[in-house]
């Protein structure tokens, strides 16, 4: 029985994609070691992992490949910009897709019955970050840069909405892309507007160097980003400019997760440090298997109806989906780099996303 997975395994986000693959593989290895029974028979799971290079076009090719490989379900993709175009192909072929990390609101807003995610979305995350920036950090004049991907743009838009609702001025909204490395021009344009906080919507390969260049240009401001920056790699790329930066991650800190400490111990022994989404991949596999057990079948046509009603006590949280495929009651945690490490500041319960 094949379970497909897709994430960027090459390119600047490969360290995150490999982390996703390892979390997925660990869940499959555990299920095989346990001898999971489905419909009275012992199930044997096989991982089919594909590299989508964090590229929307490649993602659709990979999705078709997984469909042709007759997978029973897909864990992925990692990015919203790849998960969204791939989701149509899975939906058209009746294949269940559970993303561990695609947070764009649009991912589950398409009305596809096959589309699920195991973490809170960007309406919730952007809301929390916008409120935190204005209320906790007293930011009044805010500059925003986003990378124009489905994820970066979506998160930035939700952040702006919440920041403005709390009385902040958006003094600049600039754009980059997910291949850029030099942000001098865009940061120089922002500098003249004298913002007290810069929010970046995008992933760590840009976020880290951007924070470093903020310091080099002596922009006296607070730097904030979303879950795409909450990684050890951010601290490596930004160097001492990482100190004091803020980021968020849907869910609670690893040591507060129901199975976090135990998962970390086992994962680190097998694969090394957790980069970001590995525990969410682990849970995505396990709720998929739980639905298969409930339905007594690995056929997506049969276990898909069981998935919405399935509840699974995961490593990260209690996993249960609403009718759209969103995680019910997801929390968001805000972190800050203190002494060269990400430290949790505050966990906020899920905020019901505003109607779109």
C-alpha positions as CSV (number, residue, x, y, z in Angstrom):
1,X,0.0,0.0,0.0
2,X,1.6,3.2,-1.2
3,X,1.6,6.6,0.5
4,X,2.8,9.5,-1.6
5,X,4.7,12.5,-0.3
6,X,6.0,15.6,-1.9
7,X,8.2,18.5,-0.8
8,X,11.2,20.4,-2.1
9,X,14.1,17.9,-1.8
10,X,16.5,20.1,-3.8
11,X,17.1,23.8,-3.9
12,X,17.2,26.4,-1.0
13,X,14.3,24.8,0.9
14,X,15.6,21.3,0.7
15,X,16.5,21.1,4.4
16,X,12.8,21.7,5.2
17,X,11.6,19.3,2.5
18,X,13.9,16.5,3.8
19,X,12.6,17.2,7.3
20,X,9.0,16.6,6.0
21,X,10.1,13.4,4.2
22,X,11.8,12.1,7.4
23,X,8.7,12.8,9.6
24,X,6.5,11.0,7.0
25,X,9.0,8.1,6.8
26,X,9.1,7.7,10.6
27,X,5.3,7.4,10.8
28,X,5.3,4.8,8.0
29,X,8.2,2.8,9.6
30,X,6.3,2.9,13.0
31,X,3.1,1.7,11.4
32,X,4.9,-1.2,9.7
33,X,6.7,-2.1,12.9
34,X,3.4,-2.2,14.8
35,X,1.7,-4.4,12.2
36,X,-1.3,-2.2,11.6
37,X,-4.5,-4.1,10.7
38,X,-6.9,-2.7,8.1
39,X,-10.0,-4.6,7.2
40,X,-8.8,-7.7,9.0
41,X,-5.5,-7.8,7.1
42,X,-2.0,-6.7,8.1
43,X,-1.2,-3.5,6.1
44,X,2.3,-2.9,4.7
45,X,3.0,0.7,3.8
46,X,5.5,2.0,1.3
47,X,6.6,5.6,0.9
48,X,6.8,7.1,-2.6
49,X,8.5,10.5,-2.2
50,X,8.8,13.1,-4.9
51,X,10.7,16.4,-5.2
52,X,8.5,19.3,-6.2
53,X,11.4,21.8,-5.9
54,X,8.9,24.3,-4.2
55,X,7.8,25.1,-7.8
56,X,4.0,25.1,-8.6
57,X,4.5,23.7,-12.1
58,X,6.7,20.9,-11.0
59,X,4.2,20.1,-8.2
60,X,1.5,19.4,-10.8
61,X,3.8,17.0,-12.7
62,X,4.7,15.3,-9.4
63,X,1.1,15.1,-8.4
64,X,0.2,13.3,-11.7
65,X,3.1,10.9,-11.1
66,X,1.8,10.0,-7.7
67,X,-1.7,9.5,-9.1
68,X,-0.2,7.2,-11.8
69,X,1.7,5.4,-9.1
70,X,-1.7,4.5,-7.6
71,X,-1.0,5.9,-4.1
72,X,-3.7,5.6,-1.5
73,X,-3.1,9.1,-0.2
74,X,-0.6,12.0,-0.3
75,X,1.2,13.7,2.6
76,X,2.1,17.2,1.1
77,X,2.9,19.4,-0.4
78,X,5.0,21.5,1.9
79,X,4.4,24.9,0.4
80,X,1.0,26.5,-0.2
81,X,2.1,27.5,-3.7
82,X,2.7,23.8,-4.6
83,X,-0.2,22.3,-2.5
84,X,-2.9,24.5,-4.2
85,X,-2.2,23.5,-7.9
86,X,-1.5,19.9,-6.9
87,X,-4.8,19.7,-5.0
88,X,-6.9,19.9,-8.2
89,X,-5.1,16.8,-9.6
90,X,-5.6,14.8,-6.4
91,X,-9.3,15.9,-6.2
92,X,-9.9,15.0,-9.9
93,X,-8.6,11.6,-9.2
94,X,-10.2,11.1,-5.8
95,X,-6.9,10.9,-3.9
96,X,-6.8,12.1,-0.3
97,X,-4.2,14.9,0.3
98,X,-3.2,16.0,3.8
99,X,-0.7,18.8,3.9
100,X,1.4,19.1,7.0
101,X,2.3,22.7,6.4
102,X,0.3,24.5,3.7
103,X,-1.3,27.4,5.6
104,X,-2.8,29.6,2.8
105,X,-6.5,30.1,3.3
106,X,-7.2,29.3,-0.4
107,X,-5.9,25.7,-0.1
108,X,-9.0,24.5,1.7
109,X,-11.4,27.2,0.3
110,X,-11.6,25.6,-3.2
111,X,-14.4,23.2,-2.1
112,X,-12.3,20.1,-2.8
113,X,-13.5,17.1,-0.7
114,X,-10.0,15.5,-0.8
115,X,-8.1,18.4,0.7
116,X,-7.0,18.5,4.4
117,X,-4.3,20.1,6.6
118,X,-3.0,19.4,10.1
119,X,-2.1,23.0,11.2
120,X,-4.0,26.3,11.6
121,X,-4.3,28.5,8.5
122,X,-3.0,32.0,7.6
123,X,-6.2,33.8,8.5
124,X,-5.5,32.6,12.0
125,X,-1.8,33.0,11.9
126,X,-1.8,36.5,10.2
127,X,-4.4,37.6,12.7
128,X,-2.3,36.6,15.7
129,X,0.9,38.2,14.3
130,X,-0.9,41.4,13.4
131,X,-2.4,41.7,16.9
132,X,0.9,40.8,18.6
133,X,2.8,43.4,16.5
134,X,0.4,46.2,17.5
135,X,-0.6,45.2,21.0
136,X,2.4,43.5,22.5
137,X,5.2,45.3,20.5
138,X,3.3,48.6,20.2
139,X,4.2,48.9,16.5
140,X,2.6,52.0,15.0
141,X,4.3,52.3,11.6
142,X,4.7,49.0,9.9
143,X,6.5,48.0,6.6
144,X,5.6,44.7,4.9
145,X,7.5,42.7,2.3
146,X,6.1,39.6,0.7
147,X,7.5,37.1,-1.8
148,X,4.3,37.0,-3.9
149,X,3.9,33.2,-3.4
150,X,0.5,31.9,-2.4
151,X,1.9,31.5,1.2
152,X,3.9,34.8,1.5
153,X,1.3,37.0,-0.1
154,X,-1.6,35.3,1.8
155,X,0.1,35.6,5.2
156,X,1.1,39.3,4.6
157,X,-2.4,40.2,3.5
158,X,-3.9,38.7,6.7
159,X,-1.2,40.4,8.8
160,X,-2.0,43.8,7.3
161,X,-5.7,43.4,7.9
162,X,-5.1,42.6,11.6
163,X,-2.5,45.3,12.1
164,X,-4.7,48.0,10.5
165,X,-7.7,46.8,12.5
166,X,-5.6,47.5,15.6
167,X,-4.7,51.0,14.5
168,X,-1.3,50.5,12.9
169,X,-0.3,52.4,9.7
170,X,1.2,50.3,6.8
171,X,3.8,52.8,5.7
172,X,5.2,50.5,2.9
173,X,4.2,47.2,1.2
174,X,7.0,46.0,-1.0
175,X,7.6,42.7,-3.0
176,X,10.4,40.3,-3.7
177,X,10.4,36.7,-4.9
178,X,11.4,33.3,-3.5
179,X,14.7,33.2,-5.4
180,X,16.0,36.7,-4.4
181,X,19.1,37.1,-2.1
182,X,19.8,40.8,-2.2
183,X,17.2,43.1,-0.6
184,X,19.2,46.3,-0.4
185,X,17.0,48.2,-2.9
186,X,13.7,47.2,-1.3
187,X,15.1,47.9,2.3
188,X,16.5,51.3,1.3
189,X,13.1,52.2,-0.1
190,X,11.5,51.2,3.2
191,X,14.2,53.0,5.4
192,X,12.9,56.5,4.4
193,X,9.5,55.6,5.7
194,X,10.9,55.1,9.2
195,X,8.9,52.0,10.2
196,X,9.2,50.6,13.7
197,X,8.5,47.0,12.5
198,X,9.1,45.1,9.3
199,X,7.0,42.0,8.6
200,X,8.2,39.5,6.0
201,X,5.8,37.0,4.4
202,X,7.9,34.2,2.9
203,X,10.3,31.4,3.7
204,X,13.6,31.2,5.5
205,X,16.1,31.3,2.5
206,X,15.0,34.9,2.0
207,X,14.0,35.8,5.6
208,X,17.4,35.0,7.1
209,X,19.5,37.2,4.6
210,X,16.8,39.9,4.8
211,X,17.2,40.2,8.6
212,X,21.0,40.3,8.1
213,X,20.7,43.1,5.5
214,X,18.2,45.1,7.8
215,X,21.0,45.2,10.4
216,X,23.7,46.0,7.8
217,X,21.7,49.0,6.6
218,X,21.1,50.1,10.2
219,X,17.3,50.0,10.0
220,X,16.3,50.5,13.6
221,X,13.2,48.2,13.6
222,X,11.8,45.0,14.9
223,X,11.8,42.1,12.4
224,X,8.9,39.7,12.3
225,X,8.0,36.8,10.0
226,X,5.7,33.7,10.0
227,X,6.2,30.0,10.3
228,X,8.4,30.0,7.2
229,X,11.1,31.7,9.3
230,X,10.8,29.7,12.5
231,X,13.8,27.4,11.8
232,X,17.3,26.9,13.1
233,X,18.4,27.8,9.6
234,X,17.0,31.4,10.1
235,X,19.5,31.9,12.9
236,X,22.4,30.5,10.8
237,X,21.5,32.7,7.8
238,X,20.9,35.9,9.8
239,X,23.8,35.5,12.1
240,X,23.8,37.9,15.0
241,X,21.0,39.9,13.2
242,X,18.7,37.0,14.2
243,X,18.7,38.1,17.8
244,X,15.4,39.7,18.8
245,X,13.6,38.6,15.6
246,X,10.0,37.3,15.9
247,X,8.2,34.4,14.2
248,X,5.2,32.2,14.6
249,X,4.3,28.6,14.2
250,X,0.8,27.1,14.2
251,X,0.6,24.8,17.2
252,X,2.2,24.8,20.6
253,X,5.9,24.6,21.3
254,X,7.4,21.1,20.8
255,X,7.9,20.5,24.5
256,X,4.3,21.4,25.2
257,X,2.9,19.1,22.4
258,X,1.2,16.0,23.8
259,X,3.9,13.7,22.3
260,X,6.5,16.3,21.5
261,X,9.4,15.3,23.8
262,X,9.2,11.6,23.0
263,X,8.9,12.3,19.3
264,X,11.9,14.7,19.4
265,X,14.0,12.1,21.2
266,X,13.3,9.4,18.6
267,X,13.5,11.7,15.6
268,X,16.8,13.3,16.6
269,X,18.3,9.8,17.2
270,X,17.3,8.8,13.7
271,X,17.6,11.9,11.6
272,X,19.2,14.8,13.6
273,X,17.5,18.1,14.6
274,X,13.9,18.8,13.7
275,X,13.9,21.7,11.2
276,X,10.2,22.6,11.2
277,X,7.2,20.5,10.1
278,X,8.4,16.8,10.8
279,X,5.9,16.3,13.8
280,X,3.0,17.5,11.6
281,X,4.0,15.1,8.8
282,X,4.0,12.3,11.4
283,X,0.5,13.2,12.5
284,X,-0.7,13.6,8.9
285,X,0.3,10.0,8.2
286,X,-1.3,8.7,11.3
287,X,-4.7,10.3,10.9
288,X,-4.8,9.0,7.4
289,X,-4.1,5.4,8.7
290,X,-6.7,5.9,11.5
291,X,-9.3,6.7,8.9
292,X,-8.3,3.7,6.8
293,X,-8.7,1.5,9.9
294,X,-12.1,3.0,10.7
295,X,-13.2,2.4,7.1
296,X,-11.5,-1.0,6.9
297,X,-10.0,0.0,3.5
298,X,-6.9,1.7,2.0
299,X,-9.1,2.8,-1.0
300,X,-9.5,6.6,-0.8
301,X,-13.1,6.3,-2.1
302,X,-13.9,4.2,1.0
303,X,-11.8,5.9,3.7
304,X,-12.3,9.5,2.6
305,X,-15.8,9.7,4.1
306,X,-14.4,8.4,7.4
307,X,-11.6,11.1,7.5
308,X,-13.8,14.0,8.4
309,X,-15.3,12.1,11.4
310,X,-11.9,10.7,12.6
311,X,-10.2,12.1,15.7
312,X,-6.6,11.2,16.3
313,X,-4.5,12.1,19.4
314,X,-1.4,13.2,17.6
315,X,2.1,14.3,18.6
316,X,1.3,17.9,17.8
317,X,-2.4,18.1,19.0
318,X,-5.7,16.3,18.9
319,X,-6.2,16.1,15.1
320,X,-9.8,16.5,13.9
321,X,-10.9,18.1,10.6
322,X,-13.9,20.4,9.9
323,X,-16.0,20.0,6.8
324,X,-13.6,22.2,4.8
325,X,-10.6,20.0,5.7
326,X,-9.2,22.6,8.2
327,X,-7.8,21.6,11.6
328,X,-10.3,22.2,14.3
329,X,-9.1,24.5,17.2
330,X,-5.5,25.0,16.1
331,X,-3.3,27.2,18.3
332,X,-0.6,29.7,17.2
333,X,2.6,30.3,19.1
334,X,4.8,33.5,18.8
335,X,8.5,33.0,19.3
336,X,11.6,35.3,19.6
337,X,15.3,34.6,19.1
338,X,16.9,35.1,22.5
339,X,20.5,34.1,23.1
340,X,20.7,32.5,19.7
341,X,17.7,30.2,20.1
342,X,14.0,30.5,19.3
343,X,12.1,30.9,22.6
344,X,8.3,30.7,22.9
345,X,6.7,34.0,24.1
346,X,2.9,33.3,23.9
347,X,0.5,30.7,22.7
348,X,-2.9,31.9,21.5
349,X,-5.9,29.8,20.8
350,X,-7.2,29.6,17.3
351,X,-9.1,32.6,16.2
352,X,-12.0,31.8,14.0
353,X,-11.0,33.2,10.5
354,X,-13.1,36.2,9.4
355,X,-15.5,35.4,6.5
356,X,-13.8,35.9,3.2
